[in-house]
Amino acid sequence: MSVDAATVRRIAHLARIAVAEEEVEHLKGELNAMLAFVEQLSEVNVDGVEPMTSVTPMAMKKRPDVVTDGGIADDILKNAPATEDRYFVVPKVVE
């Protein structure tokens, strides 16, 4: 895959970046070099390679998935300016 000048201008527009016309060719080369590197990475055989979170072996810290502050809805709703049926009442913002 390669990028042309029109694509560089479109990417710049989508990213809201002002790009001078004389910079387009340079950016085109930079983007094409990046894409070539990504294509080169796809040639690497990664079958049997486990995903990593770090270069050093470690286990992810996990915690039990439990509710620790449940049962205090009434205390929380005391701070609300308006409530109805144990829910916060907020102004309508979409018609």
C-alpha positions in Angstrom: 0.0 0.0 0.0 1.3 3.5 -0.8 0.1 6.9 0.0 -0.3 9.6 -2.7 -0.4 13.4 -2.2 -4.2 13.5 -2.1 -4.2 11.0 0.7 -1.7 13.0 2.7 -3.9 16.1 2.3 -7.0 14.1 3.4 -5.2 12.7 6.4 -4.0 16.1 7.4 -7.6 17.4 7.0 -9.0 14.6 9.2 -6.3 15.2 11.8 -7.0 18.9 11.7 -3.3 19.6 10.9 -2.3 22.5 8.7 0.2 21.1 6.1 1.9 23.5 3.7 2.0 22.4 0.1 5.8 22.1 0.1 5.5 19.6 3.0 3.2 17.2 1.3 5.9 15.3 -0.6 8.0 14.9 2.5 5.0 13.6 4.5 4.2 11.3 1.7 7.6 9.7 1.9 7.3 9.5 5.7 3.9 7.8 5.6 5.0 5.4 2.9 8.1 4.4 5.0 5.8 3.7 8.0 3.5 1.6 6.0 6.4 -0.3 4.5 7.6 -1.1 8.0 4.2 -2.3 9.1 4.0 -4.6 6.0 7.5 -5.9 6.8 6.2 -6.8 10.3 3.4 -8.8 8.9 5.9 -11.2 7.3 7.1 -12.3 10.8 5.9 -15.8 11.8 4.3 -15.4 15.3 2.6 -18.9 15.5 2.9 -20.2 19.0 4.1 -16.9 20.5 2.2 -16.0 23.6 0.9 -12.4 23.9 3.0 -10.3 26.3 2.3 -7.4 28.6 5.9 -6.8 29.4 9.4 -7.9 28.3 10.0 -9.4 31.8 7.9 -12.4 32.8 5.1 -11.4 35.2 1.6 -12.2 36.1 -1.2 -9.6 35.8 -2.5 -8.5 39.2 -6.1 -9.5 39.5 -8.7 -8.7 42.1 -12.0 -10.4 42.7 -15.0 -8.9 40.9 -17.1 -8.0 43.9 -19.2 -5.0 44.8 -17.4 -3.3 47.7 -19.6 -0.3 48.3 -23.1 -1.7 47.6 -26.1 -1.2 49.8 -25.6 2.5 50.4 -27.8 3.9 47.6 -29.8 5.9 50.0 -26.7 7.6 51.4 -25.5 8.4 47.9 -28.9 9.8 46.9 -28.9 12.1 49.9 -26.4 14.3 47.9 -28.5 14.5 44.8 -30.4 17.8 44.2 -33.4 15.8 42.8 -34.3 12.1 42.9 -37.2 9.9 41.8 -37.7 6.2 42.5 -34.1 5.9 43.8 -32.6 7.4 40.7 -30.9 10.7 40.0 -33.1 13.2 38.1 -31.1 15.3 35.6 -32.3 17.9 33.1 -33.2 16.7 29.6 -30.5 17.6 27.1 -31.7 16.0 23.9 -35.1 16.8 22.4 
